[in-house]
Amino acid sequence: MATMTEHTLRGLSALGFHRLAYTQWLPDGQPGATRTIVCCHGLTRNGRDFDVLAADLADSLGARVICPDVVGRGKSGTLANPDLYGYPQYLADMAALIARLDVESLDWVGTSMGGLIGMILAAQGDSPITRLVVNDVGPLVPKAALERIATYVGTSPTFHSVEEVQRYLSLVYAPFGDLTDAQWRHLADHGYWMRADGTLGLAYDTGIARAFQTQPITDVDLWPVWGMIRCPVLAIRGLQSDLLTAEIAQAMTERGPKATLYEVADAGHAPALMDPAQRAAVRDFLR
């Protein structure tokens, strides 16, 4: 069985250093894994979303699997100025993480925001990314989907028990798919911060929503970035997704790196990658 350990490093913003947390999964606890896979989460989530997938990939592929908490989420630190939350900071932090890992090449699995980070990194010259999995996100992010996300990101509900967190997550993130109670509980167990007054809040800094509050919401067009990606790409799409539409997904198979498309029937935005069939699709692509 794969074993997990927790680690930190320091990222740097315009206002100083901040903590970046990540988990590392190794096959049978052995340090000699010959390849590295990074799994990067969505906007309001954290690296523990990937526990099931990471353990699977470590065991089946003999890989070291790294699951970071992007700054402002999970066990990572927060930024004093919420205006700094954005892709320039996230990319710089992931570059620092890759440097810490001390590898010449790696595979990247990214859900939503994590997929966009992976796309931008993969499009750079001399990128270390050799295979890219983008989970329910593409080079065109529709305005309507961003408007939906804006209705809940940055809110700060108060909970009095983990059970309340679980009920909330199972409603807001129902498009993740047909998760079991145990899987929802796993997301809840790692999805809250304890507040000073003893109540619970969601495990992210509400400041990550600043861009939704201060800038007009429009389509995000990254097709030029997509055209610069040279590595093989697997695009995963939830059939009910409003963020990765069927038209965008089809275009991804025809343009740029010409992705392989895998669709999940019982999910929207975004498949949780916990289901055995979903894990197998990722595993087979990375094999």
N, C-alpha and C positions, 0 to 999 in steps of 0.2 A: 504493500500500500504506500502511496505517495505520502510524504511528510511535508508539513507547512511550518515555516518560521517567519517571524515578523522583523522588519528592518526599517531603518530611516536613513535619509540623507538630507542635505540642505539645498534648497533652491534659492535663487537670488532674484529679487524684484527691485524696482527703483527705490523702495523704502527699506531695503535690507534683506536679510536671510529669512527663510521660512522652512518649516519642517515638511518633508515629503515622506509619507509612509508607504510601504509596499509589503506584500507577502511574497514569499518564494516557496515554490513547490518543487520538490526533488523526488525522483523515482526511488522508492525504498530508502530515502534519506541519504542517498549516495551523492557526493559532491561532484562526481565526474561526468555529469550530463554533457553530451557533445553538441547540443543545440539549445537555443534560447527562444522562447516564445513570450511576448508581452501581450497581456490582455488588458484593455483600457475601457473603462465603463462610460455610461451615459451621463447626461448633464447633472442630475441630482442624485446620482447613485455613488457607489464606491466599489473598490476592488474585490470585496468579499462576495459580490454578485457572482464571481467566476469560480467560487470554490469547487463546485461540482465539475465544471469543465476543466479547470486547472489540474485537478487530481487525475482526471481521465487522461489528459494529454501527457502529463508527466509519466504515468504508468505505461500508457500504450506506445508513446513515441520515445520514451527515455529522455525526455526533455526537462530542462529547467524552465519553469513557468513563473513569470513575474506579473503580479497584479497590483499596480499602483493605485493609491487614492490621489486623484488630482487635487491640487491645492484648493482648500475650502471645503473639502469633503472628507468623510470618514475620520481616520486618525491623523490626517495631514493637518498642518497649521492653516491659518487664515491670513488674508491680506488686509493690512490696516486701511488701505484705500480700495474700496470695492471697484473703482474705475479700472483697476489693474487686472481684474478677472477678464480673461479673454484669450484668444488663441496665441498671440505672441508670447504671453507668459506660460501657457500650457506647453507650447512647443519648446521653449527654453528649458522648462523643467524636465520634459521628457528627454531632451538632449543630455541633460545632466544625469538622468537615470541611466541612459544608454552608456554614458562614459563610466559610471559606477560599475555597470555590468561587465565592462572590459571585453566586449565581443566585437568582432568584425562584421558579423551578420546576425540577423534575427528575423523571426516571423512576427507579424502583428495581427492581433484580433481586436477589433474595436466596435463597440456598440454605440450607435448614434454619435454623440460628441467624440467618443473614443475612436470611432471610425473616421471622422473628419480629421482628427489629429493624425491618424495613421496615413490617410490620403495625402495630407500636406507633407508629412515626413517622407513618404515614399516618392513624392514628386521631385524631391531635391536632388541635386547632383551628388553623385557618390553616396547615395542613400544606403544605409545598412539593411534596409528591409528587403527581404528576398521573396516573401509571400505575404499577401495582405488579405485579411478577411474583414469585410465591412458589413456590419449587422444592422440592417434596416436604416441605411442612410446612403445618400448618393451625392453626386456633384451638383444637384439642384435641390435645394431645400425649399419647399413651397411656403409661401406666406401664410396660408391658412393653417398649416400644421404648427408654425411658429406662434401664431395667435392663440392656438389651443394650449400650447405649452405655457404661454405667458399667463394663462388664467390660474395656474397653480404654482409655477416656479416662483420662489421668493416669498411665498406665504409661510406663516410660522404657526401652524396649529399646535395646540398644547395637548399632551396625552398624560394619563395618570397610570398607565400600565403598558407593558409590551403587547398585551392582547389588543389594546386600543390601537397601537401602532400597526399591528398586523391587519386589523380590520380596515384601517385607512389605506394601507398600501395595496391590499387586495382589491379595493375599489378604484383607486387612482391609477393603478398599474395593471388593471384587468387585461389590457391588450398584451401583456407579457405572455399570455397563453393559459393553458389548463394546468396550473401549478397545484401541487398537493398542499394540504395544510402544513405539512412539515417544511415544504419549500418556502411558503409564505412566512412561516415562523423564522426560518433562517434569514430571510431578507429583513424581517423586523428586528431580530436579535442584533443585527449589524447595521441597522438603519436609523438609530436614534442616538442623540446626545443627552446626557443627564444635565439638567440645568441646576443652577445654584439653589433654587427653591425646592428641588426634589422632583419637579415635573420633568417630562420628557419632551424633546423636540426632535425634528428630523435632523439627520446627521449631515447637514450642509449649512454653510453660511448663506443667509438670505441675500447677502451682497452679490452672489453670483448672478442674480437677476437684473443687475444694474443696466446691462445692455438692452434688456427688453423694456426698461422703464424710461430710458433717456434717448433712445434712437427710434426712428420710424421702423416698423416691422415691414420688411419687404422680402421677396424671394432672395435666396442666397445662391448665387451662380458661381460654381467652382468647376465648370467644364474645362476651362484652360488648365487648371491643376490636374484634372483627370487625364487630360491629353499628355501630360508629362510623366505619368506613371509607367514604368517599364517592367515591373514585376508581375507575375500572375496574381489575379484577384478573384476571390470568391465573394459574390454579393448574396447576402441572405435577406429575404423579404418576407414579412408577415403579410398574408394575403389581404388582411383588413387594414393595412397601414395607410395612414394619410400623409406620412412623411416621405416614404419611398413608394411612389405610385407605380402602377404597372407600366406606364409609359416611360417613366424615368429608368426603371429597372431594365426594360427592354433596350433602351438606348445605351445603357452601360455595357450591354453585351455586344454592341455594334461599334462603339467608339473607344478611342484610347486603348487601354489594355485589354479590352473585350472580355469582360468578366464572365465567369461561369455563374449562372444564377441558380439559387436554391430557394424554393418558396415553402413557407410554413403555413399550413391550412388554417390552424386554429389560433392564430396570433395576429396582432396588429403591430403597433410600435411599442416595444420591439421584442422579438422572441427572446426568451430568457436563457436559451442555450443550456438548459438543464435536462431537457428531454433526451432520451437515448438516441433518437433519430437525428436530432439537431446536432448533438455532440459527434455523432458518427460522420455527419456531413463535413464538419470542421476538421475532424481527425483525418478523414480520407483525403481531403484537399491538402493538408499539411504533411501528409505522410511522405 
